[in-house]
């Protein structure tokens, strides 16, 4: 997906999961802002998708319990299931 390309919602969820994995690898004790992780696509992502993506990832069991929604954004880190999903997913 090119930087300015409008992602589908499913593509956004997949990309957020992947970027959370990278962010967790750098600092696993921190909660990571979805908006910050996706700032290179901020101009093409509808505002409500951040919290909807949170709901989707949470429903899949891929977010740590400390993760939460905050005023139009979400902050999170992956759960053990989320990390396992990334390891088992084909590249």
N, C-alpha and C positions, 0 to 999 in steps of 0.2 A: 504494500500500500504506500503510495507516494505521500509526502508530508502534507500537501494541501488537499488531498483527496478526502471526500466525506466518507467516513467509515459506516458500515452498517452497525446496528446495535451489537450484534453478535461479535463482529470484528473488534469493536471497542472493548467488550468484556474480555475477549481473548488477549488483546494487547495490554489491557490493564493488569491482568493476571500475570502476564510475562514481565511487565515492568515492575510490578510489586516484587516478583521473585528476584529481579536484579537489585532492586533497592534493598531488599531484605539481606541479600548476600553482602552488601556493603555495610549495613547497619540494621541488624535484626532486632534491636531493642527499641527502635523508633517506629512510630506510626507515620505512614507516608500519605501525603495529600494526593488525591486523585487528580485534582486540577494541576498540581505541580508536575506530576508524572506525565500528564498529557499536554503540557503547555505548548508543545510544538504543533498541536492540532486544535488549540483552543478556539480558533476562529471558525472551525467547521463542526464542532461538537455542540449539540443543543444543551443548554444549561441543566435541564432535568435529567439528562442521561447519566450524570455522575452518581446521583443518588439511586437511580434505577439500576445501574451497574452494581452498586453496593448491594442492593437487594438480591440481585441475581447471584453474585458471588457468595453472599451469605447463605442463600438457599441451597447452594451447592456444597456448603460446608468448607469453602475455601478461604474463609477469613478467620483470623484469630479473634477470640472473644473480646479483646480490648478495642477492636475496631469499632468505629461509629460514624454516623452522619453528623455533619456540622454545617449549618447555615449555607446551603447550596453546594456543599462539597462533601467529601467523605475522607476519613483518615483510616488507614488500615495497614495490616501486615498479613501475610499468608499464614494459614493454619498448617498443621502437619499434612492434612489431606490436600491442601492447595499446593504445597511443595511437592508432594508425591505425584499429583496430577501433572505438574510441569515436567518432572523427571521421566514420567512414562509416556508423555505426549511425543508423537513423531515431530521432527523438526520441519 
